[in-house]
Amino acid sequence: MAEQTLARQLAAFAARTAAEPLPERLATSVRQRVLDILGLCVAAHRLPTSRAALDYVADQGGRAHAHVVGLPDAVPAAQAAFGNGVLAHSLDYDDTHLPSVLHPSAAVVPAALAAAQAAGADGAALTNAVAVGIEVTVRLGMAGFDPVLNNSVFFEHGQHATSICGAMGGAVAAGMLLGLDEDGLLDVLGVTASMASGVIEANRTGGTVKRLHCGWAAHSAVTAADLVRRGFTGPPTVLEGRFGFFTAFLRGEADHDQVTDGLGERWAVPDIFFKPYPANHFTHAAIDAGLALRAQGVPVDRIEHIELRVPAAVIRTIGEPIATKRAPDTGYQAQFSGPYAVVAGLLGGGGLGLGLEDFTDELARDPQRRALMARVDVVPDDECNTIFPHQFPAIVAVRTDDGRTWREEVLTNRGGPQRPLSDAELALKFRDNVAGRVDPDTADRVVATVLGLADVTDVGDLLRPLTRLRSGTGSD
């Protein structure tokens, strides 16, 4: 009998699930994540880095197997995975697993879409592969979560867990679609571990390289699966071995039970948080509070002071240095500003409450917003501390010049299991993301095709309507 290493157990789970019907809640979640990623890929075309990445893809040549959003001609599968992976994660608007703080769909979905097209797989096979790939990604991420630190050991070591674990999960998904059996999927994990990467120093001191991470993860995933199909093999002890994945990335500080407990019975996928707003996830509860206070009729022109109470751990991201957070110079900086989040919520916007057009350079420097942001203090809160990092809560108190205090608590995040987004809300997010790039009829057709994924016989049908985009407006 083959040794039941951790990787062997993941491979057996993947091989078994490839031929099994999924629970409907799980299948629905997968369809929603595919739709979300496609919309984000379209929206990301506004970025110069996206154009650079797609120019690179177009220059590589090779056999045409799969489509990239925004490129008229098909390209090799690994290059398609790279291009869509770069697009999917570039706006920081993709889904988040808590408490690992992974963004699993941005690597797994592009890898699976590319492999499915190369293999001629149908929508049902794609659904199963994405479900397994995301599950593997999250379980490896949780193996590196330290409940004492309340943080990922990957991040403590300067590593981007999203791209590292996403390469592994994406490779399992790609391997399933390329028809690999349990032994082949074991080898896929063994090979991909030598190709997974991601350093997050750019989060601290700048640079756009982070936008490449999920693209490289998806590229590695498809490449590894293709190489295994051609005969490459990997070590069966790739995860827990003396010189394996957990030693290399986590210095052995891994919780093995997170990898296998309840595997195939308890799925993490449906509880992964969608992002309703295009901003750092730590700001979302502040946005919700601002929107709720707006609905209550807070007179914005009479506000004297705003107190934003959040978990202490997030203040360094959205509240420090406070002078900078009160006066962001760009829309990108506004995405990481607690004061901007509250003020934008109070003023209201598009999409599901706030959309991409609410985070422009012009609005970040808008005098009315700057004046309100100057009145915001960001402070730690004990109740929020007890909830974090399983939620990113916020409490907002507004004092107006008549002495009245308005207060709103948001202790659970919209888009998570306690406050899920419906198909209709995710379709609205998709349409908001593709507005100006895709005509409404095409957008409706893509929504209907993705939400009917089980009946799709050609996965290319999801991508082909999005290969020719209008030039767009806004940040171009």
Protein Blocks (a to p, Z undefined) as FASTA:
>chain_A
ZZfdfklmmmmmmmmmmmpccdfklmmmmmmmmmmmmmmmmmmmmpmklmmmmmmmmmng
padfbdcehiabacdfklmmmmmmmmmmmnopaccddfklpafklmmmmmmmmmmmmnop
afklmmmmmmmmmmmmmmmmmmmpcfklopafklmnopafklmmmmmmmmmmmmmmnopa
fklmmmmmmmmmmmggcdfklmmngpjklmmmmmmmmmmmmmmmmmmmnopacdfklmmm
mklmklmmnnopacfklmmgoghkacfklmpccdfbdcdfklmmmmmmmmmmmmnopafk
lcfbdcddddfklmmmmmccfklmmmcfbfklmmmcfklmmmmmmnopahjopafklmcf
klmmgmklmmmmmmpccdddfklmmmpckbccdddddddfkopacddddfbdehiaklcc
dfklmmmmmmmmmgojacfklmmmmmmmmmmmmmpmblklmmmmmmpccebehjZZ
